[in-house]
Amino acid sequence: MALITKITTQKKNSDRFNVFIDQGNGEEFGFSVDTDILIKYKLKKGLEINTGELSSLLYEDEIKKGFNRALQFLSFRMRSEKEVHDYLKKNEYEDSVIEEVIKRLIEYKYLDNAEFAKMFVRTRKNTTSKGTGVIARELIQKGISSDHMEAALMEFPYEEQLESAINFVQKKSNQSKGISSSERKNKVSQQLLQKGYSWEVIEEALRTVDLGSTEQEEKEALLKHANKAHKRYKKFSGLQYKNKMKQHLYGKGFPIALIEEILESGLIDQ
């Protein structure tokens, strides 16, 4: 049994109170509690509390601290339940406390995985060039269920996915000079695939944006690569040299007829 001897307000937080007790050895600091806990348990000077009551109020106070900590975490942006769970776990709250905190946050509408998922998709489509495949994986990492994820991805319909992919292709078309048109298309399609776009969207975007080169641009790109390849294969001669050059340049996406033309032109640096 402990006798409350004094209750004081904390200097740095007026919503928390320091409770001093006497367990038979004189006054000492016992514990601190939130305002709500102080009121609920009617704590005051002269009140006696037993071990069971003390454990109960300290557990509730821990939940209250976790709740306030989570609210601060949520003040910057919306979070998923998993993000809040991981944050509280990182700050060394017990699992039972975290579970209760999340339960209360959901009850008071501070947490809503369905709305979070929709907001997340809207933000990604408006601020990045990511496709639904990557966005879906990010939602899974944040603990979003398949049902909520499926509903959220409707915020990024096919037409908007295609528009985003087209914008990406147009941007890359101006940055991919000096390579064959075939390699340019392969490179851009792989980048879109890595960003999470479906093949259906990728193929439509590539049909919409012309990534082809003029004949002169293709020849200039081929000559550039041919000169680089020549430095590697000039130690060979005759048919072996030509086969090495053809194999290398064909692998870069240039048509065989144009490769043979360049090899016979005498334009390659010797």
C-alpha positions as CSV (number, residue, x, y, z in Angstrom):
1,M,0.0,0.0,0.0
2,A,1.2,3.5,-0.9
3,L,0.0,6.8,0.5
4,I,0.0,9.8,-1.9
5,T,1.8,12.6,-0.2
6,K,2.0,15.2,-2.9
7,I,1.0,15.9,-6.6
8,T,2.8,18.5,-8.7
9,T,2.5,19.7,-12.3
10,Q,5.4,19.0,-14.5
11,K,7.3,22.1,-15.6
12,K,7.7,21.1,-19.2
13,N,4.3,19.5,-19.7
14,S,1.3,21.0,-17.9
15,D,-0.8,17.9,-18.9
16,R,1.3,15.6,-16.8
17,F,1.7,15.3,-13.0
18,N,4.3,13.9,-10.7
19,V,2.9,11.8,-7.9
20,F,4.9,11.4,-4.7
21,I,4.2,8.6,-2.3
22,D,5.1,7.2,1.1
23,Q,5.5,3.4,1.4
24,G,6.7,3.5,5.0
25,N,10.1,5.0,4.3
26,G,9.3,8.6,3.9
27,E,8.2,10.6,0.8
28,E,9.6,9.7,-2.6
29,F,8.8,10.2,-6.2
30,G,6.3,7.4,-7.2
31,F,5.2,7.9,-10.8
32,S,3.9,10.4,-13.3
33,V,0.5,10.4,-15.0
34,D,-1.6,12.2,-17.6
35,T,-4.5,14.5,-16.6
36,D,-7.1,11.9,-17.8
37,I,-5.6,9.2,-15.6
38,L,-5.4,11.6,-12.6
39,I,-9.1,12.4,-13.0
40,K,-10.2,8.8,-13.7
41,Y,-8.5,7.4,-10.6
42,K,-9.3,10.5,-8.5
43,L,-5.7,10.8,-7.4
44,K,-5.1,13.3,-4.6
45,K,-3.0,13.9,-1.5
46,G,-3.9,11.4,1.3
47,L,-5.2,8.7,-1.0
48,E,-4.0,5.2,-0.5
49,I,-3.5,2.9,-3.5
50,N,-2.6,-0.7,-3.5
51,T,-0.3,-2.6,-5.9
52,G,-3.1,-3.7,-8.2
53,E,-4.5,-0.2,-8.6
54,L,-1.0,1.2,-9.2
55,S,-0.3,-1.4,-12.0
56,S,-3.6,-0.7,-13.6
57,L,-3.2,3.1,-13.7
58,L,0.4,2.9,-14.9
59,Y,-0.7,0.6,-17.7
60,E,-3.5,3.0,-18.8
61,D,-1.0,5.9,-18.6
62,E,1.4,4.1,-20.9
63,I,-1.5,3.7,-23.4
64,K,-2.2,7.4,-23.0
65,K,1.5,8.3,-23.7
66,G,1.5,6.0,-26.7
67,F,-1.7,7.5,-28.0
68,N,-0.3,11.1,-27.7
69,R,3.0,9.9,-29.3
70,A,1.1,8.4,-32.2
71,L,-1.0,11.6,-32.6
72,Q,2.2,13.6,-32.9
73,F,3.5,11.1,-35.5
74,L,0.2,11.5,-37.4
75,S,0.3,15.3,-37.4
76,F,2.8,15.4,-40.3
77,R,0.7,13.2,-42.7
78,M,-1.6,10.3,-42.9
79,R,-0.2,6.9,-41.9
80,S,-1.2,3.3,-42.2
81,E,-1.8,1.1,-39.1
82,K,1.5,-0.7,-39.8
83,E,3.4,2.6,-39.9
84,V,2.0,3.6,-36.5
85,H,2.7,0.1,-35.1
86,D,6.3,0.1,-36.3
87,Y,6.8,3.7,-35.0
88,L,5.6,2.8,-31.5
89,K,7.5,-0.5,-31.5
90,K,10.7,1.5,-32.4
91,N,10.0,3.7,-29.4
92,E,9.8,0.6,-27.2
93,Y,6.1,0.4,-26.4
94,E,4.8,-3.1,-25.5
95,D,2.7,-5.0,-28.0
96,S,-0.4,-4.9,-25.8
97,V,-0.1,-1.1,-25.5
98,I,0.4,-0.7,-29.2
99,E,-2.6,-2.8,-30.0
100,E,-4.8,-0.7,-27.7
101,V,-3.4,2.6,-29.0
102,I,-4.2,1.6,-32.6
103,K,-7.7,0.4,-31.6
104,R,-8.4,3.8,-30.1
105,L,-6.9,5.7,-33.1
106,I,-9.2,3.8,-35.4
107,E,-12.2,4.4,-33.1
108,Y,-11.5,8.2,-33.2
109,K,-11.0,8.2,-37.0
110,Y,-7.3,9.1,-36.8
111,L,-6.4,5.9,-38.6
112,D,-8.2,4.5,-41.7
113,N,-6.3,2.2,-43.9
114,A,-8.8,2.4,-46.7
115,E,-8.6,6.2,-46.9
116,F,-4.8,6.1,-46.4
117,A,-4.4,3.8,-49.4
118,K,-6.5,6.1,-51.6
119,M,-4.6,9.1,-50.6
120,F,-1.3,7.3,-51.1
121,V,-2.2,6.3,-54.7
122,R,-3.4,9.9,-55.5
123,T,-0.1,11.3,-54.2
124,R,2.0,8.8,-56.1
125,K,0.2,9.4,-59.4
126,N,0.5,13.1,-59.1
127,T,4.0,13.4,-57.8
128,T,5.9,10.5,-59.4
129,S,6.1,8.6,-62.7
130,K,5.4,5.2,-61.0
131,G,2.9,2.7,-62.3
132,T,0.4,0.7,-60.4
133,G,2.7,-2.3,-60.0
134,V,5.2,-0.4,-58.0
135,I,2.5,1.5,-56.1
136,A,0.8,-1.8,-55.2
137,R,4.1,-3.2,-53.8
138,E,4.5,0.0,-51.7
139,L,1.0,-0.4,-50.3
140,I,1.7,-4.0,-49.3
141,Q,4.9,-2.9,-47.5
142,K,2.7,-0.4,-45.6
143,G,0.4,-3.3,-44.5
144,I,-2.6,-2.5,-46.7
145,S,-4.9,-5.4,-47.4
146,S,-5.6,-6.6,-50.9
147,D,-9.2,-5.4,-50.7
148,H,-8.2,-1.9,-49.7
149,M,-5.4,-1.9,-52.3
150,E,-7.7,-2.9,-55.1
151,A,-10.1,-0.1,-54.2
152,A,-7.3,2.4,-53.9
153,L,-5.8,1.6,-57.3
154,M,-9.0,2.7,-58.9
155,E,-7.8,6.2,-58.1
156,F,-5.3,5.6,-61.0
157,P,-7.4,4.5,-63.9
158,Y,-6.0,3.2,-67.2
159,E,-6.4,6.5,-69.0
160,E,-4.3,8.3,-66.4
161,Q,-1.7,5.5,-66.4
162,L,-1.3,5.8,-70.1
163,E,-1.0,9.6,-69.9
164,S,1.7,9.2,-67.3
165,A,3.6,6.6,-69.4
166,I,3.3,8.7,-72.5
167,N,4.8,11.7,-70.6
168,F,7.7,9.5,-69.5
169,V,8.4,8.2,-73.0
170,Q,8.3,11.8,-74.4
171,K,10.8,12.9,-71.8
172,K,13.1,10.0,-72.5
173,S,12.9,10.4,-76.2
174,N,14.8,13.6,-75.9
175,Q,17.4,12.1,-73.7
176,S,18.2,8.9,-75.7
177,K,20.3,10.2,-78.5
178,G,23.2,8.3,-80.0
179,I,21.6,4.8,-79.8
180,S,19.6,2.8,-82.3
181,S,15.8,3.3,-82.4
182,S,15.4,-0.3,-81.5
183,E,17.6,0.0,-78.4
184,R,15.8,3.2,-77.5
185,K,12.4,1.5,-77.5
186,N,13.8,-1.5,-75.5
187,K,15.4,0.8,-73.0
188,V,12.3,2.9,-72.4
189,S,10.0,-0.1,-72.2
190,Q,12.3,-1.7,-69.6
191,Q,12.3,1.5,-67.6
192,L,8.5,1.6,-67.7
193,L,8.3,-2.0,-66.7
194,Q,10.5,-1.4,-63.7
195,K,8.3,1.5,-62.7
196,G,5.3,-0.8,-62.5
197,Y,3.4,-0.2,-65.8
198,S,1.7,-3.1,-67.5
199,W,2.7,-4.3,-70.9
200,E,-0.6,-3.1,-72.2
201,V,0.1,0.4,-71.1
202,I,3.7,0.3,-72.3
203,E,2.8,-0.9,-75.8
204,E,0.1,1.7,-76.2
205,A,2.5,4.5,-75.0
206,L,5.2,3.4,-77.5
207,R,2.6,3.3,-80.3
208,T,1.6,6.9,-79.3
209,V,5.1,8.3,-79.2
210,D,7.4,7.9,-82.1
211,L,10.8,6.8,-80.8
212,G,12.1,6.1,-84.3
213,S,15.2,7.9,-85.8
214,T,15.7,9.5,-89.1
215,E,18.0,7.6,-91.5
216,Q,20.7,10.2,-90.9
217,E,20.4,10.0,-87.1
218,E,20.5,6.2,-87.3
219,K,23.6,6.3,-89.4
220,E,25.3,8.8,-87.0
221,A,24.5,6.6,-84.0
222,L,25.7,3.5,-85.7
223,L,29.0,5.2,-86.7
224,K,29.5,6.3,-83.2
225,H,29.1,2.7,-81.8
226,A,31.1,1.3,-84.7
227,N,34.1,3.5,-83.9
228,K,33.9,2.4,-80.2
229,A,33.6,-1.3,-81.3
230,H,36.6,-0.9,-83.7
231,K,38.9,-0.1,-80.8
232,R,37.9,-3.3,-79.2
233,Y,38.1,-5.6,-82.2
234,K,40.9,-4.0,-84.3
235,K,43.2,-6.7,-83.2
236,F,41.2,-9.1,-85.4
237,S,41.3,-9.0,-89.2
238,G,39.4,-10.0,-92.2
239,L,36.2,-12.0,-91.8
240,Q,36.7,-12.5,-88.1
241,Y,36.9,-8.7,-87.6
242,K,33.7,-8.2,-89.6
243,N,31.8,-10.9,-87.8
244,K,32.8,-9.5,-84.4
245,M,31.7,-6.0,-85.5
246,K,28.4,-7.2,-87.0
247,Q,27.6,-9.2,-83.9
248,H,28.3,-6.3,-81.5
249,L,26.4,-3.7,-83.5
250,Y,23.5,-6.0,-84.2
251,G,23.2,-6.5,-80.5
252,K,22.9,-2.7,-80.2
253,G,19.7,-2.9,-82.3
254,F,21.0,-1.7,-85.6
255,P,19.7,-3.3,-88.8
256,I,22.2,-5.7,-90.5
257,A,21.9,-3.9,-93.9
258,L,23.0,-0.6,-92.4
259,I,25.8,-2.3,-90.4
260,E,27.2,-3.8,-93.6
261,E,26.9,-0.4,-95.3
262,I,28.9,1.3,-92.6
263,L,31.6,-1.4,-92.5
264,E,32.1,-1.0,-96.3
265,S,32.0,2.8,-96.2
266,G,35.5,3.4,-94.9
267,L,34.1,5.9,-92.4
268,I,35.2,3.9,-89.4
269,D,38.3,5.4,-87.7
270,Q,41.4,3.2,-88.4
